[in-house]
Amino acid sequence: MDAFDRRVSDIGSRSAMDDFVIAAVNEGQYDQALSTLEEIILRNPSDIGARIALARIYYQISAYGLAAAHIEQALLTAGWEAFEKEIEELKAKIDRAEGGYEYRLTFTAGVGYRAVTESVPTIPDQDYDLTSPFFIADGVVIRDLDTASNDDIRIGGTIKYSRGLADINFDDDITSFDMYRGRAYATYSKGLPDLIDTLRIDTTAYASFQAYGSERTIRDYGAMTEIYVQPSVESQVRVFAGYGWLGDSDQYYTDHRVRYGASGEYRVAPGVALGAYASGYYDWGVSPKRMDYDTPPNYDFEGHGYEVGGAISHLLYVFEDGRSWTHRFGGSYTEERILDYASLSANIAYPSYIADMVDREAWEIYWNHTVQTSPDSEITFGAKYGQEEITDTWTVFDRSQDYWGLHAAFTYQFN
């Protein structure tokens, strides 16, 4: 609103127009930004900076023909050499998009710290901490199918390495370990403008793994359907459901898992948005130890759980060159009924060799910041605190833990 007031009261001021364009783009009001840039060019057709800004916004909203036209006009304007590098990079992106392909490759490197206090009845609390680096590589190739509904196919993947600190067997033995995670996917994304202009449905096939040192590897192969809709300019809603097969995992006994959930976000004021989500799952598998004293013995088990959470995002600061600083405060709560892997450990198998199902309850709060260092890079940092409880145990013991952590990272995107 401050940018708009200045835009109206100081008619013709280039700085007021620039501030308004930046504010409009940050709020997703691209039509307002485009009309203001068009006015700047109408006043001064040789303004290359405004011409490039127009091309960049048209590229962001997938109007590649208009973006290419403004780049070509910029190259015909005297003084374009001063913007040569920026023009070449943007022109390459537009050319790839017009050819039907886009790609994004993102690298993140950072460091995290985690401190854990484990509590078990009858013995003193135990404290652990770990400082560890982490690395994430994420890439996707997008093939535009050139349809009226902007359908596309996306093929991508993610790989992450970090040092972990956790009780991966739920047996009061917190250890550090090398943790690897990976995911590959193929998505068909279809727009449905005949129903609602902003409605899209994504169908994804995926394969993923999570390796917790040499103790456990979870492999998950499945499919998921997601539906996105934007009921208004200020809001968006997502729902999803999917199935995964985990029967190829090592030292992990869930074979099948059904997932479902929904999330939404609403912009309550310029630069301020509220978000919330709820998700759940139901799974089943076969334990290596019998689950009860039935004759014949029963090895099948079923688990289930849900998680709810919310957050508030705030545009904290906009720098003069258009870079932004945002922060996000939120939290989550989880309840689960899970297989207690501690009951499967031979050295803690009393009073009998019976596998146990237990209740897990956890909550976490966090505060994260994101600072743009350039159009293609950003710095993130934040903190979190949480608690976890394992209760209703039978073969082993109830236990709980408190933890807190810090992280900082640098991300760079190629596209």
N, C-alpha and C positions, 0 to 999 in steps of 0.2 A: 504493500500500500504506500510506503514511503517513496518507492521508485515511481509508482504511478502518479502520486501527487506532484512530484517534481517534474515528471514528463508533461503533465498538463499545465502546470503553472509556469514552467520555463520553456515555452514553445520554441522549437528551433535549436535548443542547446544540444550540442553533440554529446557532451558528457552525460546529460540527463537521458538522452536516447540510449547511450551505451549501457548505463546503469539499468535502464528498464529492460533492455534485451537480455542482459545477464540474469536479472531477476525472473523474467518470463521463462527462459530456458530452464533455469533451476526448478521452476514450479511445473514444468511440462506444458506451459502455455505457448506452444510453438507458433500458433496463428498470430498471437500478439507480437512475438519476436519477429516473425517474418514481415508483418505489415510495417513495423517500425524500421527494419532494415531497408525495405522497399522505399520508404519515405526518405531515408538518408541518401539512397542512390538517386532518387528523383531530384533531390537538391544538388547532388554532386555525383554525376555519372562516373567520374574517374576515381571514386573512392574504392580502392582495391580491397582494403580491410573489410569493409561492409560487404563487398561482393563475395569474398571468401567465406565470411560468416554465414551469408545466405546459402552458399553451396554446402557448407558443413551441416546446417540445420536440415536442408532438403535431403541430404544423405542420411541423416539420422532417422528421418521419417520415411525412408525408402522411396523418395521421389527422385530417382537417380537421373532421369532425363533432365529435370530442372537443375539439379546439382551440376551435371555436366555442362549445361548451357552457361551457367554463371562462371564456371571455371574457364571455359573457352573465352568468355568475354573478359575475364581478368587477364588472360594471356594477351589480349589485344589492346590492353590499356597501358599507357606509358608508365614506366616505373615498376613494372611487374617483377623485374629482376630482384628487387629487394625482398620479394616474397617467394622467390623461386623454390626453396626447399619445401615450404609449407604447401605451395600449389602442387608440386610434384607428388608429395605424399598423399594429399587428398585426391588428386586425379587418379593415382594408382588404385586407391580404394574404390572410387566410383567406377573405374573401368572394370574391376573385378566383379563388382556388384551388377553392372550392366551385362556382363557375360554370364550371369546366373550363379556366381559363386562368391561366397564370403568366407573368410576364415578368421579365427581369433586364437591366439596362443598367449597364455598368461603364465608367468612364473612368479612365485612368491617364496621369499626366504625370510626366516625370522628366528626368534628365540623365545622360549617360554620357561616359566618357573612354576612348580607345583609343590605344595606342602600338604601333607596328609597326617591326620591324627586318627589312629585306629583304636576303638574301644571295644573290649570284650569283658564280660563279667568275670570276676575273681582274679583278674590279672591287671597290672598297671597299664595305663594307656601307652601306646607306642607311636612315636613321631618319625616321619620320613619326609624327605624333600629331594627335589631333582631339578636341575637347570639343564635344558636340552635345546638343541637347534631343531628346526623343522624346515622342510622344503616341499613345495607343492607345484606341480606342472599340470596345466589344464588346457586342452585344445578342442576346437570344434570346427568342422567344415559345414557350411550351410549352402544347400543347393536350392535356389529359387526356382519353383516350377512354373513361374510366369502365368499364374491363373488370376482370375478376378478376385478371388478370396485370399490372395497372397499365401498360398500353400507352399510349404518347403519341406525338405528332408535334411535332417541334421545328424551327422556322425561325429562322435567325439569321445573323449575319455579324460580321466583324471588319475594321477598317481601322487601319493603323499608318503613322505618318510618323517618319522619323529622318534624320539625316545619317550617311552611311556612309563608311568608309575601308577600301579594299580594292583588290587587283589583280584587277579584274573581268574582264580579258582574259587573265590569266595570262601577261603579257608583260613583267614587271618594271617596270610603270608603275602605282604605287600612287597613287590619287587619291581625293579626297573628292567626294561626290555626294549628291543628294537621293534617298532611298530610300522608295518607297511600296509597301505590301503590303496586299492585301485578299482577303477570302474570304467567299462567301455559300454557305449550305448548307440543305438540308432533310433531316431525319432521321426515319425511322420506328423507334421503339424498342419492342421487344416483350419482355415477360417470358415465361419458360417454366417456370412453377412445377410443371407436371406432370412435368418431368424433374428439375430441381434448383431449389429455392426461390429461390436467388440468381442463377440463370442469366438473362442478357439478351442479345439480339442486336439490334444497331443497323445499319440499312441507310441509307447517306447518299449523296446526289447533291450535287456541289459544283462551284463555279467559283471560280478564284483567279487572282491576278496578283501579280507581283513586278517593280517597275520600278526599275532601277538607273540613275538619271539618264536621259540620252538615249541611252546606249550599248546598253542591252538591256532588254527586257521579256519576262518568261516568263509565258505564259498557260496555265493548266492546267484542263481540264474532265474530270470523271470521276466515279467511284462507288467506294465503299468499304464493306466489311462488317466489323463489329467484334463480338466475342463477349466478354462479361464474366462472370466467375463468382467467387464468394467461397467457397472450399472450407471456410473456418472463420472465426470471428469475427476472428481475427488476420491473415488473409491474403486477397489478391485477385489474380486473374490476368486478363490481357487478351490476345487475339490478334486480328490484323487482316490483311486483304488487300484490294488495290484496283488499279484501272487508271485512268490519266490520259492524255488526249490533249493534246499540247503543240504541235501543228503550226501554231497561229495565233500563235506567239511571234515577236518581233522580234530578229534577231541572235542567235538561239538555235536550234540545229539538231536537237535531240532531238524526235522526233515522237510517240513512244509510251513509256510507262513503267509497269511493273508493280511494285507495292510490297507488302511483307509484313513481319510482325514479331510480337513478343510481349513482354509486360512483366509484372512481378509485384512485389508488395510484401508484406512479412511483419513484423508487429509483434513484436519479440523481447522487449520489456519495456515497462512502462508509459511512454509518452512517447517510445519509441525504435522506429523502423521502418527496415528495410533494403529497398531497391528495386533492381531490375535490369531491363535491357531489351536486346533485340537486334532490329535491323531491317535489311532489305536491299532492293535494287531491281535490276531489269534493264531497260535501255532501248535504243532503237534509232532511227536517223534517217538523214538524207541530208546529207552535208557539201557546202558550195559548192565545195570543191576535191577532186580525186581523192584516194583514200586509198592508192593504190599505183600501180605501173607496169604493171598488167595492161592488156591490149588485148582488148576495149574497156575504157576506164577504169572503175574501180569507185568510186562515191561513197558507198556505204552504210557505216555504222559501227554498232557495238554497244558499249554500256557496261554496267558493273555495279559494285556496291559494297555495303558493309555497315558498320554501326556498332553497337558494343556499349558499354554504360555501366552505371554503378551509383552509388548514393548512400545515405547514411545521414541520416535526419531525426531531430531531437531536439527535444522540447518543453523549451526552455531555462528558461522562467519563466512562472508564472501570476500575474497581478496580482489584488489583492483583489476587484476588480469582475468578475472572470472573463475579462478580456482575456488573450491569450497572446502569448508571444514564442517563435518557433521558428527553428531554423536548419537548413541542409541543406548537406552537403559531398559532392561527387561528382566524377565524371570520365567521359570518353568516349574511345573510340579508333575511328578510321575508316580504311578502305582502299577505294580506288576505282580503276577503270580508266576514264578519261574522255577526251573529245575535247579536245585542246590548242588553245585558241582563239588562242594566240600564233602557232601555225603557220599560221593563216588571215590574219594581218596581212601586207599586201604588203611593208612595210618590213623584215620579219624573215623573208622567205620564201627562205632559202637552206638547203641547196644546191639546192632545187628547189621548185616550187609544189605540194608534197605535204602534205596534212593529216596530222596525227600523233595517235596515241593515246598517253597517258602514264599513269603510276601516280601517284596522290595518296595520301599517308599523313598523318594528322593526329591529334593528341591534345589534350585540354583538361581542366583541373581547375578547379573553382569552389567558392565558399563564399558562400551566400546567406542572408540573414536576413529574417524577416517579423515585424513588430510590429503587432498590432491596436491602432488608436487609438480605435475604437468598434465596435459590432456591424456597421457597414456600411463601414468604412474601414480601411486599413492602410498602413503604410510598409514599403517593401522597400529593401534595400541589399545590395551584395555586390561580390565581386572574382573575376577569372578570369585564367588564364594558359594559353597553348597554343603549339604548334608545328605547322608544316605543311611538307611536302616534296613537290616535283614531280620525279620521276625517270623514267628510261628514255626520255628525250626523244631526238629524232633531228634534226628540222629546226631546233630552236632550242637550248635549253640547260636543264640541271638548275638548280633554284633552290629556296630555302627561306625561311621567315620565322618569327620569334618574335613573339608579341604578348602584351599584357596589358591589362586594362581594369578600370574601376570603374563602378558605376551606383548611382543612388538614385532612388526614385519614390514617388509617393503615388497610391493607388487608392481610388475611392469607388464603391459599388454601390447602385443604386436597384432595389428590387423590391417 
